[in-house]
């Protein structure tokens, strides 16, 4: 079972690296999400995901029994899923906003569009706002 998880993790990491090397931001974001999924799966596999004994401490014991599932990786993965979803939603909104302002989601073209106030409608820091001068 661990071999199947290791292969799945490898495929997810390879796909995320491939998408990181893309030239547009939405593909980079999908690569970021896939990498987060791979890391979450890795943490779960490290915490003995195949154990069917629940992580309950009997009344007479002070520690978990041998062979029980470790609850810490499960709690970490649950937290990582929530944080990853929030970061992905925030990054998606940044991509949408940059598409609307600059007209592109390709980072190389964003640098060219950034210096063009007519394209963005926003003056760069340190430059005079030409909209005020025109009025």
Secondary structure, 3 states (H helix, E strand, C coil): CHHHHHHHHHHHHHHHHHHHCCCCHHHHHHHHHHHHHHHHHHHHHHCCCCCCCCCCCCCCCCCCCCCCCCHHHHHHHHHHHHHHHHHHHHHHHHHHHHHHHHCCCCHHHHHHHHCCHHHHCCCCCCCCCHHHHHC
